């Protein structure tokens, strides 16, 4: 059974505006939208069983609730609220922001539609992101934490550098740190500089805050490695905008890094990422006497598929093969497309017998799986070369797996090839370890 789609509650009495907003949200974000034209209809939607809303978009003037009564009703349900109204009133805006609504947007400002979309995305993603607030003032921490709670972040607090370091180590989901200049032990810029030795800017976003005037606080923080700076006192809206902007920049950097590590066609890891990651595995295996298996996999007679059915069908076969590999192996295993129809897999904690059995089951799975394509279901076979012996370096292990792949091809294809003994005279003794998923 597929999981239910994420749902937003939209309360708006204008059918034209409600239809426009719902259409944009569905088209741009893919979320479901439940529309109510009055407070009474909103009550009915909120009491429906097995229905949850991760956010609500509310108009303030409704036929049966002309003075914003809808806000209190929805707030009782614990649903994050964004007001979208025609009332351009600063006092009204301040009152609702103090009540804890996420934001107050104006209907007449069409440019805020894009911001609204970004805000809805944030309200959905933020619960998976941790934010650490470091300030020796409990009152100041609570104020900042309240703003972050409204944005649905996971919020952590620390009063000194030692506590901050412990929390960063314990909770890897922390991606943003709000750091005050004045701390009980040292100051924020010293902690910022120390953290930058272990966390790059694209790993941990740091926003410094200070009441120092004249730009000195911002200069000290930015020179120490902070991503951004906020001058006290700041408004809740300014704080929110800076936090969202920095988190979006972090996500963009993560996306760029992920794309650089992935093969564009299959979305498997690419050769560069494979070498960089498995080199670390290799070092750990040699130091801790773990086992490491390298497998080279090649689709048999792949050129015939391209020649007979065309390159689009060939690409669909490659994508289908990638999906089979992803479904078969453990999440901890590393699977990469090395180029063309060749793939490479790295697994730890398998002895030679287990390696051969595991990859033979994988070979049979590929043989028995129909891969859909534009010309109908296609069936393929693969040849596999294995190196379950820890060699003098990773390159030697990959070369041995490649040589075994060549033997599998020479032996008739659709088979596994593995050496009877280690080709490396000084190979580390192998231990019996449990086989993985397969």
C-alpha positions in Angstrom: 0.0 0.0 0.0 1.4 3.4 -1.0 1.9 6.0 1.8 -0.7 8.9 1.8 0.4 12.1 0.1 1.3 15.1 2.3 -1.7 17.3 2.9 -2.2 21.0 3.4 -5.3 22.6 4.8 -6.3 25.7 2.7 -9.0 27.9 4.2 -10.1 30.7 1.7 -13.6 31.9 0.9 -12.8 33.2 -2.6 -13.2 30.2 -4.9 -11.0 31.9 -7.5 -8.1 32.4 -5.1 -8.5 29.0 -3.5 -8.5 27.3 -6.9 -5.4 29.2 -8.0 -3.5 28.4 -4.7 -4.5 24.8 -4.7 -3.5 24.3 -8.4 -0.1 25.9 -7.8 0.6 23.9 -4.6 -0.3 20.6 -6.3 1.5 21.4 -9.5 4.7 22.9 -8.0 5.0 20.8 -4.8 2.9 17.6 -5.4 1.1 18.0 -2.0 -2.6 17.3 -1.6 -4.8 20.3 -0.7 -8.0 20.2 1.3 -10.0 23.4 0.7 -12.5 24.9 3.1 -14.5 28.1 2.2 -15.6 28.8 5.8 -14.7 28.2 9.4 -17.5 25.6 9.6 -16.1 23.7 6.7 -12.6 23.9 8.2 -14.0 22.3 11.5 -15.4 19.5 9.5 -12.1 18.8 7.7 -10.2 19.0 10.9 -12.4 16.4 12.6 -12.2 13.8 9.8 -10.6 10.6 11.0 -7.1 9.5 9.9 -6.4 12.9 8.3 -3.3 14.9 9.2 -2.2 18.2 7.9 1.5 19.2 8.1 0.6 22.9 7.4 -2.3 25.2 7.1 -2.8 28.2 4.8 -5.4 30.6 6.2 -7.3 33.7 5.2 -8.3 35.9 8.1 -11.7 37.1 6.8 -14.2 34.4 6.4 -18.0 34.6 6.1 -18.5 33.0 9.5 -15.2 34.2 11.1 -14.4 37.8 9.9 -11.9 38.6 12.6 -9.3 35.8 12.3 -11.0 33.3 14.6 -9.8 30.5 12.2 -6.3 31.0 13.5 -7.1 30.0 17.1 -9.1 27.0 15.8 -6.3 25.6 13.7 -3.6 26.5 16.3 -5.4 24.3 18.8 -4.7 21.3 16.5 -0.9 22.0 16.6 -0.7 22.6 12.8 1.9 25.1 11.6 0.0 28.2 10.2 0.8 30.5 7.3 -1.5 33.5 7.0 -2.3 34.6 3.4 -4.4 37.7 3.6 -5.3 41.0 2.0 -5.0 42.9 5.3 -1.8 44.9 5.0 -1.6 45.9 8.7 1.7 45.9 10.6 0.0 45.8 14.0 -2.1 42.8 12.9 1.0 41.1 11.4 3.0 41.6 14.7 0.1 40.2 16.7 -0.1 37.0 14.8 3.6 36.6 14.6 3.7 36.8 18.4 0.9 34.2 18.5 3.4 31.8 16.8 2.2 31.7 13.2 5.0 30.7 10.8 4.5 33.7 8.5 2.1 36.5 7.4 1.9 36.9 3.6 -0.1 39.3 1.5 -2.4 38.3 -1.4 -1.6 41.4 -3.4 2.1 40.6 -3.5 2.3 37.9 -6.2 6.0 37.5 -5.7 5.3 36.0 -2.3 3.8 33.0 -4.1 7.3 31.6 -4.8 8.2 32.3 -1.2 5.1 30.5 -0.1 6.1 27.4 -2.1 9.6 27.5 -0.5 8.0 27.9 2.9 5.7 24.9 2.5 8.7 22.8 1.4 10.6 23.9 4.5 7.7 23.0 6.8 7.8 19.5 5.3 11.6 19.0 5.4 12.5 20.7 8.6 11.5 18.0 11.1 14.4 15.9 9.8 17.0 18.7 10.3 18.6 19.5 13.6 19.5 23.0 14.8 21.7 23.6 17.8 21.4 26.9 19.7 24.5 27.8 21.8 24.1 30.6 24.2 24.9 30.9 27.9 21.6 32.9 28.6 18.7 30.5 29.1 16.2 33.2 28.3 17.9 34.0 25.0 18.1 30.3 24.1 14.4 29.8 24.8 13.5 32.8 22.5 15.5 31.5 19.6 14.3 27.9 20.2 10.7 29.1 20.0 11.3 30.6 16.5 12.9 27.3 15.4 10.0 25.2 16.9 7.6 27.2 14.8 9.6 26.3 11.7 9.4 22.6 12.9 13.1 22.0 13.2 14.6 19.5 15.7 16.0 21.9 18.3 18.9 21.3 20.6 20.4 23.6 23.3 23.8 24.1 24.7 25.2 26.7 27.2 28.9 26.2 26.6 31.4 24.9 24.0 31.9 21.5 25.7 28.1 20.8 25.7 27.9 21.9 22.1 30.6 19.6 21.0 29.0 16.6 22.8 25.7 17.3 21.1 27.2 17.6 17.6 28.9 14.3 18.1 25.8 12.6 19.4 23.3 14.0 16.9 24.5 13.9 13.3 21.3 15.4 12.1 22.4 18.8 13.4 23.1 20.8 10.3 22.7 24.4 11.6 24.3 26.0 14.6 23.1 29.4 16.0 26.0 30.7 18.0 26.0 33.7 20.4 29.2 35.8 20.7 29.3 35.9 24.5 29.6 32.5 26.2 30.4 31.5 29.8 33.6 29.8 28.7 35.4 31.7 25.9 33.4 33.3 23.1 31.5 32.3 20.0 34.1 33.2 17.5 36.6 30.9 19.2 34.2 28.0 19.2 33.4 28.8 15.5 37.0 28.6 14.5 37.5 25.4 16.5 34.4 23.8 14.8 35.7 24.7 11.4 38.6 22.4 11.9 36.2 19.4 11.9 33.2 20.6 10.0 33.3 22.2 6.5 30.8 25.0 5.6 28.8 22.6 3.5 28.6 20.1 6.4 27.6 22.5 9.2 26.0 25.9 8.8 27.0 28.4 11.5 25.1 31.6 12.0 26.7 34.0 14.6 24.7 36.4 16.6 25.9 39.4 18.6 24.8 42.7 20.2 28.2 44.3 19.3 27.7 47.4 17.2 29.8 48.8 14.4 30.2 45.6 12.4 32.9 44.2 14.7 30.8 41.2 15.7 29.9 40.2 12.1 33.6 40.6 11.0 34.9 38.5 13.8 32.3 35.7 13.2 32.8 35.7 9.4 36.6 35.6 9.7 36.2 32.7 12.1 34.3 30.6 9.5 30.6 31.5 10.1 28.3 31.3 7.1 26.2 34.2 8.2 25.6 36.7 11.0 22.6 38.4 12.7 22.8 41.6 14.7 20.8 41.8 17.9 18.1 42.8 18.3 16.5 41.1 15.2 12.9 40.5 14.3 11.4 37.0 14.1 10.8 37.5 10.4 14.5 38.5 9.8 15.6 35.5 11.8 13.3 33.1 9.9 14.4 34.4 6.5 18.1 34.0 7.3 17.6 30.5 8.7 15.6 29.4 5.7 18.1 31.0 3.3 21.1 29.3 4.9 19.4 25.9 5.0 18.4 26.2 1.4 22.0 27.0 0.5 23.2 24.0 2.5 20.7 21.7 0.6 21.8 23.1 -2.7 25.5 22.3 -1.8 24.4 18.8 -0.8 22.5 18.3 -4.1 25.5 19.5 -6.1 27.8 17.1 -4.2 25.4 14.2 -4.6 25.0 14.8 -8.3 28.8 14.9 -8.6 29.0 11.4 -7.0 26.2 9.9 -9.1 26.1 8.4 -12.6 23.7 10.5 -14.6 21.9 7.5 -16.3 21.5 5.0 -13.6 21.8 7.2 -10.4 24.3 4.7 -9.0 27.5 6.0 -7.6 30.2 6.8 -10.2 33.8 5.5 -10.5 35.3 8.5 -8.7 33.1 8.1 -5.7 33.6 4.4 -5.6 37.4 4.7 -5.4 37.2 7.5 -2.8 34.9 5.7 -0.5 36.2 2.1 -0.9 39.8 3.4 -0.3 38.6 4.2 3.2 37.0 0.8 3.6 40.2 -0.8 2.4 42.3 1.0 5.1 39.8 0.0 7.8 39.8 -3.6 6.7 43.6 -3.8 6.7 43.8 -2.2 10.1 41.0 -4.1 11.7 41.4 -7.4 9.8 38.0 -7.3 8.2 37.2 -8.8 4.9 36.5 -6.9 1.7 35.0 -8.3 -1.6 35.3 -6.5 -4.9 33.0 -7.7 -7.8 33.2 -6.6 -11.4 29.9 -7.2 -13.3 29.4 -7.0 -17.0 26.1 -7.4 -19.0 26.5 -10.2 -21.6 26.2 -9.2 -25.3 25.0 -5.7 -24.4 26.1 -4.4 -27.9 23.5 -6.7 -29.4 20.7 -5.0 -27.5 21.8 -1.6 -28.8 22.2 -2.8 -32.3 18.9 -4.7 -32.4 16.6 -2.5 -30.3 18.3 0.9 -30.2 20.2 2.9 -27.6 17.0 4.0 -25.8 16.2 0.3 -25.0 19.9 -0.1 -24.1 19.6 2.8 -21.6 16.5 1.2 -20.1 18.3 -2.1 -19.7 21.1 -0.2 -17.8 18.6 1.5 -15.5 16.8 -1.8 -14.9 20.1 -3.5 -14.1 20.9 -0.7 -11.6 17.5 -1.2 -9.9 18.1 -4.9 -9.6 21.5 -4.3 -7.9 20.1 -1.7 -5.5 17.3 -4.0 -4.5 19.6 -7.0 -4.0 22.4 -5.6 -2.0 22.6 -4.1 1.5 22.4 -0.4 2.0 25.9 -0.6 3.5 27.3 -2.1 0.2 28.7 0.3 -2.4 27.4 -0.1 -6.0 28.9 1.9 -8.9 28.6 2.1 -12.6 32.1 2.0 -13.9 31.2 2.8 -17.5 29.3 1.3 -20.4 27.6 -1.9 -19.3 30.2 -2.5 -16.4 29.4 -2.3 -12.7 31.4 -2.7 -9.6 30.3 -3.7 -6.1 32.1 -3.6 -2.8 31.0 -5.7 0.2 32.6 -6.2 3.7 32.5 -9.2 6.0 32.1 -12.0 3.4 34.5 -14.9 3.1 35.3 -16.4 -0.4 32.6 -19.1 -0.1 29.9 -16.6 1.0 31.0 -14.1 -1.7 30.6 -16.7 -4.5 27.2 -17.9 -3.2 25.9 -14.3 -2.7 26.9 -13.1 -6.2 25.6 -16.3 -7.8 22.2 -15.7 -6.3 22.5 -12.1 -7.7 23.4 -13.5 -11.1 20.3 -15.8 -11.0 18.1 -12.9 -10.0 19.3 -10.9 -13.0 18.6 -13.8 -15.3 15.1 -14.3 -13.9 14.0 -10.7 -13.9 12.3 -9.1 -16.9 13.4 -5.6 -17.6 10.7 -3.4 -19.1 11.6 -1.3 -22.2 10.0 0.5 -25.1 10.2 -2.7 -27.1 8.7 -4.9 -24.4 10.3 -7.0 -21.6 13.9 -7.9 -22.1 16.0 -10.6 -20.4 19.7 -10.3 -19.8 22.5 -12.3 -18.3 25.7 -11.1 -16.6 29.2 -12.3 -16.0 30.9 -11.6 -12.6 34.5 -11.6 -11.5 35.2 -11.8 -7.8 38.2 -10.8 -5.6 37.5 -11.6 -1.9 41.2 -11.4 -1.0 42.6 -8.3 0.7 45.4 -7.3 -1.7 48.3 -4.9 -1.3 46.0 -2.0 -2.4 42.5 -1.4 -3.7 43.7 -1.1 -7.3 45.2 -4.6 -7.2 41.9 -6.0 -5.9 39.9 -4.3 -8.7 42.4 -5.6 -11.2 42.1 -9.1 -9.9 38.2 -8.9 -10.1 38.6 -7.6 -13.6 40.9 -10.6 -14.6 38.3 -13.0 -13.1 35.6 -11.2 -15.1 37.6 -11.9 -18.2 37.8 -15.6 -17.2 34.0 -15.7 -16.8 33.6 -14.3 -20.3 36.0 -16.8 -21.7 34.2 -19.6 -19.9 30.9 -19.0 -21.7 29.4 -16.0 -19.9 26.4 -16.0 -17.4 28.7 -17.3 -14.7 30.9 -16.4 -11.7 34.7 -16.6 -11.7 36.8 -16.6 -8.6 40.3 -17.7 -7.9 40.8 -20.8 -5.8 43.5 -19.1 -3.7 44.6 -15.6 -3.1 46.8 -14.1 -5.8 48.4 -11.9 -3.2 51.3 -13.5 -1.3 50.9 -11.3 1.7 47.1 -11.2 1.9 45.6 -10.7 5.3 44.1 -13.9 6.7 40.3 -14.0 6.1 37.9 -14.6 8.9 34.5 -16.3 8.6 31.9 -13.6 8.8 28.1 -13.6 8.2 26.9 -13.1 4.7 24.8 -10.0 3.9 21.4 -9.5 2.3 20.7 -11.4 -0.9 
